[in-house]
Amino acid sequence: MDKKKNTAKEYFELGEVGRYFLRLFGKKYKNKPGSINLQLMHGINRITVIVFILALLFFTIKKLFF
């Protein structure tokens, strides 16, 4: 059996999900036409990601200090 040694770079790879979040919060592509439904979907996704991160911070702080 040939075991492949994992490198630190492989542990910190973003993958598909990471690239989606970078694209979600990244720069807008003006030359790409998009429908209003797609724009609303990405807006709602931004809101849910922000609320999720805030909830994680809240519960972490609550668990550590209270």
PAZAPA-4460 file (N, C-alpha, C; in steps of 0.05 Angstrom, whole numbers, plus 32768, in hexadecimal, padded with zeros to 4 digits):
% residues 66
    n_x    n_y    n_z   ca_x   ca_y   ca_z    c_x    c_y    c_z   seq   type   mol
   8011   7FE8   8000   8000   8000   8000   8012   8019   8000     1      M     A
   800B   802B   7FEF   801A   8043   7FEC   800B   805A   7FFA     2      D     A
   8015   8062   8012   8008   8077   8021   8012   8092   8018     3      K     A
   8000   80A4   8012   8008   80BF   800A   8009   80D1   8022     4      K     A
   801F   80DF   8025   8022   80F1   803C   8013   810B   8037     5      K     A
   8001   8113   8049   7FF2   812B   8046   8004   8143   804D     6      N     A
   8001   8158   803E   8010   8170   8044   7FFE   8185   8051     7      T     A
   800A   8199   805C   7FFA   81AE   8069   7FE9   81BD   8055     8      A     A
   7FF3   81BF   803C   7FE3   81CC   8027   7FC9   81BE   8022     9      K     A
   7FCA   81A3   8023   7FB1   8193   801E   7F9D   8197   8035    10      E     A
   7FA7   819B   804E   7F94   819F   8064   7F85   81B9   8062    11      Y     A
   7F92   81CD   8057   7F86   81E8   8056   7F7A   81EF   803B    12      F     A
   7F76   81DB   802A   7F69   81DF   8010   7F4C   81E7   8015    13      E     A
   7F42   81F8   8004   7F27   8201   8007   7F13   81EE   7FFB    14      L     A
   7F19   81E2   7FE5   7F07   81D0   7FD8   7EF0   81DF   7FCB    15      G     A
   7EDC   81D0   7FC3   7EC5   81DC   7FB5   7EB5   81EF   7FC6    16      E     A
   7EB0   81E7   7FDF   7EA0   81F8   7FF1   7EAE   8212   7FF7    17      V     A
   7EC8   8211   7FFC   7ED7   8229   8001   7ED7   823C   7FE9    18      G     A
   7EDB   8231   7FD2   7EDA   8241   7FB9   7EBF   824E   7FB6    19      R     A
   7EA9   8240   7FBD   7E8E   824B   7FBB   7E8C   8264   7FCD    20      Y     A
   7E95   8261   7FE6   7E93   8278   7FF9   7EA4   828F   7FF0    21      F     A
   7EBC   828A   7FE5   7ECC   82A0   7FDA   7EBE   82AD   7FC3    22      L     A
   7EB1   829E   7FB2   7EA3   82A9   7F9C   7E8A   82B8   7FA5    23      R     A
   7E7D   82AE   7FBB   7E65   82BA   7FC5   7E6B   82D6   7FD1    24      L     A
   7E81   82D9   7FDF   7E88   82F2   7FEB   7E9D   8302   7FDB    25      F     A
   7EA6   82F7   7FC5   7EBA   8304   7FB4   7EAF   8319   7FA2    26      G     A
   7EC0   8321   7F90   7EB8   8337   7F7D   7EA2   832D   7F6B    27      K     A
   7E92   8340   7F62   7E7C   833A   7F50   7E86   833B   7F33    28      K     A
   7E7B   832A   7F23   7E81   832A   7F07   7E6C   833A   7EF8    29      Y     A
   7E74   8351   7EEE   7E61   8363   7EE1   7E5A   8359   7EC5    30      K     A
   7E6C   834A   7EB8   7E66   8342   7E9C   7E54   8329   7E9B    31      N     A
   7E4F   831D   7EB2   7E3E   8305   7EB2   7E21   830D   7EB8    32      K     A
   7E0F   8309   7EA5   7DF3   8310   7EAB   7DE7   82FB   7EBE    33      P     A
   7DD8   8304   7ED1   7DCC   82F2   7EE4   7DAF   82F9   7EE8    34      G     A
   7D9F   82E5   7EEE   7D83   82EA   7EF3   7D7F   82F5   7F0F    35      S     A
   7D68   8301   7F14   7D62   830B   7F2F   7D61   82F5   7F43    36      I     A
   7D57   82DD   7F3A   7D56   82C6   7F4D   7D71   82BD   7F56    37      N     A
   7D84   82BD   7F44   7D9F   82B5   7F4C   7DAC   82CA   7F5F    38      L     A
   7DA7   82E3   7F5A   7DB2   82F8   7F6B   7DA5   82F7   7F87    39      Q     A
   7D8B   82F2   7F88   7D7E   82EF   7FA2   7D88   82D6   7FB1    40      L     A
   7D8C   82C0   7FA3   7D96   82A8   7FB0   7DB2   82AD   7FBC    41      M     A
   7DC4   82BB   7FAD   7DDE   82C1   7FB8   7DDD   82D4   7FD0    42      H     A
   7DCA   82E7   7FCF   7DC6   82F9   7FE5   7DBD   82EB   7FFE    43      G     A
   7DAA   82D8   7FFB   7DA1   82C9   8012   7DB7   82B7   801D    44      I     A
   7DC7   82AB   800B   7DDE   829B   8014   7DF2   82AB   8024    45      N     A
   7DF7   82C4   801B   7E09   82D5   802B   7DFF   82DA   8047    46      R     A
   7DE5   82DF   8049   7DD9   82E5   8063   7DDA   82CC   8074    47      I     A
   7DD5   82B4   806A   7DD5   829C   807A   7DF1   8295   8084    48      T     A
   7E05   829A   8073   7E21   8295   807B   7E29   82A8   8091    49      V     A
   7E22   82C1   808F   7E29   82D5   80A3   7E1B   82CE   80BE    50      I     A
   7E01   82C7   80BD   7DF3   82BF   80D5   7DFF   82A6   80E2    51      V     A
   7E07   8293   80D2   7E13   827B   80DC   7E2D   8281   80EA    52      F     A
   7E3E   8291   80DE   7E57   8299   80EB   7E53   82A8   8105    53      I     A
   7E3F   82BA   8105   7E39   82C9   811E   7E2F   82B6   8133    54      L     A
   7E1F   82A2   812C   7E15   828F   8140   7E2C   827E   814B    55      A     A
   7E3F   8276   813A   7E56   8267   8144   7E66   8278   8157    56      L     A
   7E6A   8291   8151   7E79   82A3   8163   7E6A   82A6   817D    57      L     A
   7E50   82AA   817C   7E40   82AE   8194   7E41   8296   81A6    58      F     A
   7E3D   827D   819B   7E3E   8266   81AB   7E5A   8260   81B6    59      F     A
   7E6F   8266   81A7   7E8A   8262   81B0   7E90   8275   81C7    60      T     A
   7E89   828E   81C5   7E8D   82A1   81DA   7E7D   829A   81F3    61      I     A
   7E64   8292   81EE   7E52   828A   8205   7E5E   8272   8213    62      K     A
   7E68   825E   8205   7E73   8246   8211   7E8D   824C   8220    63      K     A
   7E9E   825E   8215   7EB7   8264   8222   7EB5   8276   823B    64      L     A
   7EA3   8289   823B   7EA2   829D   8250   7E8B   829A   8263    65      F     A
   7E77   828B   825C   7E5F   8289   826F   7E5A   826D   8277    66      F     A
***
